[in-house]
Amino acid sequence: MVDLKQTLSRFLAIPGVRLAILVGRDGLLIEGMTRDGKDNMEAVGAIMTTALSTAEALGQEISRGGVVGVVMEYEQGLVSIDPLGDFALMVTLFDNASNLGRVRHLVRTSRNEVLEALDIA
């Protein structure tokens, strides 16, 4: 059995990653970890499900297919949302774009083990 905290800790091992959470499509937090504990994981997860739904609606409207991932850039960092099947999504918050590729790669390589841990693979 995969330990979700251990999987999420691999994200926090990437320099600049401040938060890694797994959230259900309903907005409820499944598991999460923060580097400094200052970010409200529940609020971030709930808001990000809405952001992903908006991105999915846009993709349908402009006939571009399903959402593979969403990246939002802010003055002080980035947020990445990656759908993991129909029931969950991975949200990461990090300081700058320099490790975006590493985060996206880790999401892809961890996908199956996370789904297995959630028993939805």
TIVOVO-483659 format. One record per atom (N, C-alpha, C): residue in three letters; x, y, z. Coordinates in steps of 0.1 Angstrom, whole numbers, plus 5000, padded with zeros to 4 digits. Example, Ala and Ser with C-alpha at 12.3 -4.5 7.8 and 13.67 -1.06 7.14 Angstrom:
BEGIN
ALA513249435078 ALA512349555078 ALA513249675078 SER512849785071 SER513749895071 SER512950005079 
This chain:
BEGIN
MET500849885000 MET500050005000 MET500950135000 VAL500550224992 VAL501350344990 VAL500950445002 ASP501950505008 ASP501750605018 ASP501650745011 LEU500450805012 LEU500250935005 LEU501151045011 LYS501351045024 LYS502251145029 LYS503651135024 GLN504151005022 GLN505450985017 GLN505451035002 THR504451004995 THR504451054981 THR504451204980 LEU503651264989 LEU503551414989 LEU504851474994 SER505551405002 SER506851455007 SER507851464996 ARG507751384986 ARG508651394974 ARG508451534967 PHE507251584967 PHE507051714961 PHE507751824969 LEU507651814983 LEU508251914991 LEU509751904991 ALA510351794986 ALA511751784985 ALA512251864973 ILE511351904964 ILE511751984953 ILE511952134958 PRO513152194955 PRO513352334960 PRO512252424955 GLY511752504965 GLY510652604961 GLY509252554963 VAL509052424964 VAL507652374965 VAL507252404980 ARG506152474982 ARG505652504995 ARG504452425000 LEU503752364990 LEU502552294994 LEU502252194984 ALA501852074988 ALA501351964979 ALA500151904985 ILE499051904978 ILE497851854984 ILE497151764973 LEU496451664978 LEU495551584970 LEU494151614975 VAL493351644965 VAL491951694969 VAL490951614960 GLY489851584965 GLY488751524957 GLY488151634948 ARG487451584938 ARG486851674928 ARG485651754935 ASP485251704947 ASP484251774955 ASP484851884963 GLY486151904963 GLY486752004970 GLY487251974984 LEU487051844988 LEU487451805001 LEU488851755001 LEU489651795011 LEU491051755012 LEU491151605015 ILE491951535007 ILE492251395010 ILE493551385018 GLU494551455014 GLU495851455021 GLU496651575017 GLY497451625025 GLY498251745022 GLY499451765031 MET500451835026 MET501651865033 MET502052015029 THR502552085039 THR503052215036 THR504452225042 ARG505252315036 ARG506652325040 ARG506652405053 ASP505852515054 ASP505952595066 ASP504652605074 GLY503552535069 GLY502352525076 GLY501452655076 LYS501852755068 LYS501152885068 LYS499952885058 ASP499952795048 ASP498952785038 ASP497752705043 ASN496552755040 ASN495352685044 ASN495052575034 MET495352455036 MET495252345026 MET493852325022 GLU492852335032 GLU491452305029 GLU490952415019 ALA491252545022 ALA490752645013 ALA491352644999 VAL492652614999 VAL493352604986 VAL492752494978 GLY492552374984 GLY491952264977 GLY490552294971 ALA489752354980 ALA488352384975 ALA488352484964 ILE489152584965 ILE489152684954 ILE489752624941 MET490752544942 MET491352484930 MET490452394923 THR489452324929 THR488552244922 THR487652334913 THR487252444918 THR486552544910 THR487352594898 ALA488652624901 ALA489452664890 ALA489652564879 LEU489752434883 LEU489852324873 LEU488552314865 SER487452324872 SER486152314865 SER485952424855 THR486452544858 THR486452654849 THR487252624837 ALA488452574839 ALA489352534828 ALA488852434819 GLU488152334825 GLU487452224818 GLU486352284809 ALA485552374814 ALA484452434807 ALA485052514795 LEU486152584797 LEU486752664786 LEU487252564776 GLY487952454779 GLY488452364770 GLY487352304761 GLN486152284767 GLN485052234759 GLN484452344750 GLU484452464755 GLU483852574747 GLU484752604735 ILE486052594736 ILE486952624725 ILE487452504718 SER486852384721 SER487152254714 SER488552224714 ARG489252224726 ARG490652194727 ARG490852064735 GLY489851994739 GLY489951864746 GLY489951884761 GLY490251774767 GLY490351774782 GLY491551844788 VAL491351884800 VAL492451954807 VAL493551854811 VAL494751884808 VAL495851804812 VAL496451854825 GLY496451984826 GLY496952054838 GLY496752204836 VAL496752274848 VAL496552414848 VAL497652474856 VAL498252574851 VAL499252654859 VAL498852794860 MET498852844872 MET498552984874 MET499753054880 GLU500153164874 GLU501253244878 GLU500853364886 TYR501453384897 TYR501153504906 TYR502353584908 GLU502253694914 GLU503453784916 GLU504453714925 GLN503953624934 GLN504953564943 GLN504953404942 GLY504553354931 GLY504653214929 GLY503653154919 LEU503653024918 LEU502852954909 LEU501952844916 VAL500852814910 VAL499952704915 VAL499752614903 SER499952484905 SER499752384895 SER498652294899 ILE497652274890 ILE496552184892 ILE496652074882 ASP496651944887 ASP496751834877 ASP495651734881 PRO494751714871 PRO493651614874 PRO494251474875 LEU493751394884 LEU494251254885 LEU492951164884 GLY492551144871 GLY491351074869 GLY490051154872 ASP488951084874 ASP487751154875 ASP487351194890 PHE488251154899 PHE487851174913 PHE488751264921 ALA489951294916 ALA490951364925 ALA491851454916 LEU492451544923 LEU493451624916 LEU494551664926 MET495751694920 MET496951724927 MET497151874926 VAL497351944937 VAL497652084937 VAL498952104943 THR499852184936 THR501152224942 THR501252374941 LEU501852424951 LEU502152564952 LEU503652584953 PHE504252664944 PHE505752684945 PHE506152824942 ASP507352854945 ASP507852994945 ASP508053054932 ASN508552974922 ASN508853024909 ASN508852914898 ALA508952954886 ALA508752864875 ALA509952774872 SER511052794880 SER512352724877 SER512152574879 ASN511252524887 ASN511052384889 ASN509752334885 LEU509052404876 LEU507752364871 LEU507852224864 GLY508952214856 GLY509152084849 GLY509251964858 ARG510051984869 ARG510251874879 ARG508951844886 VAL508151944889 VAL506851914896 VAL505951844886 ARG505851884874 ARG504951824864 ARG505351674861 HIS506651654861 HIS507151514859 HIS506851434870 LEU507051484882 LEU506651404894 LEU505251374895 VAL504351464891 VAL502951434891 VAL502651314882 ARG503251324870 ARG502951214860 ARG503551074865 THR504751074871 THR505250954875 THR504650894888 SER504050984896 SER503350944908 SER501850914906 ARG501350944895 ARG499950934892 ARG499350794896 ASN499950694890 ASN499350554892 ASN499450514907 GLU500550544914 GLU500650504928 GLU499650574937 VAL499350704933 VAL498350784941 VAL496950724938 LEU496650694926 LEU495350634923 LEU495150494929 GLU496250424930 GLU496250294937 GLU495950304951 ALA496650404958 ALA496350434972 ALA494950474975 LEU494350544965 LEU492950584967 LEU491950484963 ASP492550364958 ASP491750254953 ASP490750294942 ILE491250374933 ILE490450414921 ILE491250394908 ALA492350314909 ALA493150294897 ALA492450204887 
